[in-house]
Each structure stands twice: as C-alpha cells, then as structure tokens.
Amino acid sequence: MKNLINYFIIPTILSFAFAFEIPDAIGYNGVVVCSKKEAAQIGIDILKKGGNAIDASVGVAFALAVTHPSAGNIGGGGFAMIRLANGDVTSIDFRETAPSLAYENMFLDSLNNVIPGKSKYTSWAAGVPGSVHGLGTIHEKFGSLPWDVLVYPSVNLARFGFELDLHNIIILNSERYKKLLANDIVSKKIFTKDVDYKIGDLLIQKDLSLTLERIAKYGYKEFYEGKTSDYIIECMNRTGGLISRNDLRNYKSVEREPITFSYRGYTIHSMPPPSSGGITLASILNQLENVDFSEFNFHSKLHLHYLVESERRSYADRAEFLGDTDFINVPIDSLISKEYAKKRFFTISPDKASNSSDIGFGEISINESEETTHFSIVDKFGNSVSLTTTINGWYGSGISVDNAGFILNNEMDDFSSKPGFPNMYGLIGNKANSIQPGKRMLSSMTPTIVEDLNNDLFLVLGSPGGSTIITTVAQIIVNIIDFNMSIQESIEAKRFHHQWLPDIIQIERNSIANEVIDELISMGHSFKYRSSIGESNCIMVKDEFILGSSDSRRGAIAIGY
C-alpha cells in the first residue's frame, strides 16, 4: 500500500466477500484521490474539519493549481459530476468559452490552411477561463464551510513553496517545455532557471499566492471583476490576445442534466455536452452490452476486438454530431439509446477489423489534451465529487498572466479549426464543433459516477488523457463489472485506445501478449505502442468502506481517514 489510513486495517477487512487487491487508501469517513500529495492532504484536512466532498473539491482544485502547474489551474476550465448523499446527481460545466472577438476561420491563412501553432501557443489559443467560476458555483450550491477556509491553504502553498516531485521535475526540465515557457517573459520568470530542477527544490509562486489571497478574501468573482481581471487584460494587451473585460464579466458556469444510462443493471452518470465524454461512453458501453465477456479471457483477441470496434464507431459519431448544445442540436437521446447502439454493434464483424474510412458516422436524423488532471472525493455523509480540469496541453499556451502568476489555457485548439483537420491530439472535428463567440469547445473529459444494482454509490472515477479519457473510463468499468476485477487491478491493468481516426490501436507497452497482437493483425488491425494512457484516480464504495486507488502511471496518491 502506498498510503495507510489513520485507522489500522484489521484482518477481518481482508476477508471481504469480494476478492480485491488492497487499495491505496481505505477510509470510513472519507477518501481523496488526486495527482499531488499536498492537494490530497488539503482535501482530507477539509473533510476532518467537517467539510463535505464539495468543500474538499474546492480546496483540492486550488491546491492543484499550485502544485501541478502543468495541468492544475485557475486559467483553464473543466467539469464536475456531483452526487449528493440523498442520491441526487448533477453536473457543473465550467468549460472555457470562445472570446467575443473569436470567429470561425481565425486559425486559417488566406489559402484556407491551418496556421501551425496559432491555436496552441499564442494568446489567441486562450479561451475565457472557467475554473474559478466553476469552483465558486459548486461551493455556492453545495458547500458547507466558508470559502476562505477552503482557499487559504493554497495561498500558503504558493507563498512558501512546495517540494517538486519527480513528475514536475521531468516536465520542467524537458527541452520542449523549457522552450515553451521561455517564449513568454512572465512564464520564464516563474518557471525556468539556469540549472535543471532537482528533487527537494522548492517552487515558490508569490504572484500566484497574491492572486489566490484576493480570491479567498473577495470571492470567486474577484477573478472576473477585480484586480485579477485587470491583470488578464494587461496580458491580452501585451500579447495581442482576444479576451475582453466583458468576456470575463459575462462568463457563467452552467448546471446541466447528466448523461444517465445503464450498463448491465448499473446506473452510470457522466458529463453532457460540451463534453463528449458521457455520450461517447454510453455509446461504447451500450454496444458492449451485446457481448458476453464471460466467453473471453481478459486481453484476449475478441476482448480487444469488440472494445476497439465499439470505440471506433463511437468516436466517428463524436466527430460528426457533438458540440456545444447551446449552439447546435445534438441528437442526445438517439446517440445514447440501446437501439441505436445495437444497430452500430451489428455492423461489427467478429473476425475482421473494420476500416475507419468505411465506417463514417451513424444514420441519425436531425479535439483534445492528454495533459489534464482528475480527482475523486467521497465524504462520510455519502456525498461524492468527480472533477476533471485542464488547461489543455502541459502548461497550456505557455503564456502567464502579468503579475498574477498563472498560465492561460490553449483550449481554442479543441475547436475544429477546419472541418476534417485534426487537433493536437489527432481528433477529427466537424462543423458541429466550429468556432463561434461564446461557444464552448468540445471536450473528452469524462468525470463519472456509477451506482450499483441497488442504486447506491459504487464508483467515482475519471481520468486525464485527452481523447483517451473516454476509453480509459470505459475499460475500467468493463474491468470491474465484466471481469470482476478489484478497483486496484482495474486501474493498473494495461490500456488501449482507438478513436476512429487515425485508424490505429494505441497500446501501452508490455500490455498485450505477442500472440494476441499477431491474431489481431491477421484480422486487419494496426498497432502503435505508446507511453502510458490516462491516470484514473478512482474510489469504490463497498459496504461501510471507502476504497481509494490512485493510478501509478503519473504518481498519484490516495488518502483516507
């Protein structure tokens, strides 16, 4: 176990009626699973003070903005799934929006070609940030402790510094990100130095501490209407960006009805558009309900084949139909229906790979970053939060706000710069995800909550990973429900991914037996080895126990009490 709870685990716990590998954390009163130990501890401290899971999520998110600057943020956006102790489930959309000066062809040259890098590494890449508004919104609706109590721990983290972990050091020392951060005079001052970072080095962010102190003192609207907003406008003036004072003042988080569907009797709640996560997850799992996995071994030829083919069809539909429902009509009911999924599934051959160029989208009438962060929280009252947030690529646009100490996102790249043209993660977009002022760009973030056969809280999960988020969440659910894996086994199991285009299966190294790969190649599948897929930080509730498991791929941590 990477972490022990405050209570000693008595032997009887190990004789559960269900088999399991010991998780990272076991709690009776609450569990927090996230990317950084300092953030997890702040979340637990809030729970110990009597705060609920929503309070803890605010504290964790602000702490990640300090300790995980490559992905945690106040200059980006995200989504939260919330299940209250009474069983009510809702979702909060705090995705970034396109500035009012944005327009459909803003990243194209006079010949209608995409201008390299303009949607990624300039201030035009920045959408209007939603993270602070989203955290303020969930606190107003569901929090219990005072706002400043939740934010001030992160003020101190930024002011006095924290010890960089190996993950932070590797990214900060990489030539790619040193170059990105050095391109902006403010980012260079905060994050770069003449020698490489090493274990034990402190990262002190004084300007960020002052920003967080203002937010703690004056509330979340300070970011959009106070001195921090002045600094954002100064940054736009310095870099030629598009975000205006009115864009900041007019930004609003949106409470949305979750995408809710069933899988083998389990009820699953996930994010609606502008996240593609819930719909695409439903599409994959609805197709897989037509497969009897008891007939296959884990990571066998047919296990992978049916998952890949279901993913392929679901991502084709994602590219064609999904976008911001405030701007376009998305046929949600059709896309998540069992009947539609069955039609898609029965186009799958059991012994031959499909060709993505022949698949296209289904008959219905009517892009994104791997550098994201996700955390899951359950409290002693039975409240739960699954929250995913991002600035898109590691360190987003690379541009930091003058005198405020935080990096701006490059989420505008998640729009379709040009129909059929892939974003930085290879995702194909269409007209549905075109740029419009005030519109929210399509996302793959998939914070998800699962209820068991008795409609009790069962799983709280999600992942970073851009386009691979959805398939990561789907595979973990299948691992647990269909292959009877423990939460720890399901998370650590090697993963694979197919997103329609490019027409290739991405697999983690040392994941699939060579003979299985040979069998799949003979069926017409193509493979590409890659680094780790996702970082799924999950919680399972079983009887009176709250089991937290962190994904070892990026060094996450689970703490319970």
Secondary structure as GFF3:
##gff-version 3
##sequence-region A 1 561
A	DSSP	three_ten_helix	11	15	.	.	.	ID=ss1
A	DSSP	beta_strand	25	27	.	.	.	ID=ss2
A	DSSP	beta_strand	30	34	.	.	.	ID=ss3
A	DSSP	alpha_helix	37	48	.	.	.	ID=ss4
A	DSSP	alpha_helix	53	67	.	.	.	ID=ss5
A	DSSP	beta_strand	77	83	.	.	.	ID=ss6
A	DSSP	beta_strand	89	94	.	.	.	ID=ss7
A	DSSP	three_ten_helix	123	125	.	.	.	ID=ss8
A	DSSP	alpha_helix	131	142	.	.	.	ID=ss9
A	DSSP	alpha_helix	147	160	.	.	.	ID=ss10
A	DSSP	beta_strand	162	163	.	.	.	ID=ss11
A	DSSP	alpha_helix	166	173	.	.	.	ID=ss12
A	DSSP	alpha_helix	175	182	.	.	.	ID=ss13
A	DSSP	alpha_helix	185	191	.	.	.	ID=ss14
A	DSSP	beta_strand	202	203	.	.	.	ID=ss15
A	DSSP	alpha_helix	206	218	.	.	.	ID=ss16
A	DSSP	alpha_helix	222	225	.	.	.	ID=ss17
A	DSSP	alpha_helix	227	239	.	.	.	ID=ss18
A	DSSP	alpha_helix	245	250	.	.	.	ID=ss19
A	DSSP	beta_strand	254	256	.	.	.	ID=ss20
A	DSSP	beta_strand	259	263	.	.	.	ID=ss21
A	DSSP	beta_strand	266	270	.	.	.	ID=ss22
A	DSSP	alpha_helix	277	288	.	.	.	ID=ss23
A	DSSP	three_ten_helix	293	295	.	.	.	ID=ss24
A	DSSP	alpha_helix	301	321	.	.	.	ID=ss25
A	DSSP	alpha_helix	332	335	.	.	.	ID=ss26
A	DSSP	alpha_helix	338	345	.	.	.	ID=ss27
A	DSSP	alpha_helix	356	359	.	.	.	ID=ss28
A	DSSP	beta_strand	372	379	.	.	.	ID=ss29
A	DSSP	beta_strand	384	390	.	.	.	ID=ss30
A	DSSP	three_ten_helix	411	414	.	.	.	ID=ss31
A	DSSP	three_ten_helix	431	433	.	.	.	ID=ss32
A	DSSP	beta_strand	448	451	.	.	.	ID=ss33
A	DSSP	beta_strand	457	461	.	.	.	ID=ss34
A	DSSP	alpha_helix	468	481	.	.	.	ID=ss35
A	DSSP	alpha_helix	487	492	.	.	.	ID=ss36
A	DSSP	beta_strand	496	497	.	.	.	ID=ss37
A	DSSP	beta_strand	505	508	.	.	.	ID=ss38
A	DSSP	alpha_helix	514	522	.	.	.	ID=ss39
A	DSSP	beta_strand	527	530	.	.	.	ID=ss40
A	DSSP	beta_strand	538	542	.	.	.	ID=ss41
A	DSSP	beta_strand	545	549	.	.	.	ID=ss42
A	DSSP	beta_strand	557	560	.	.	.	ID=ss43
###
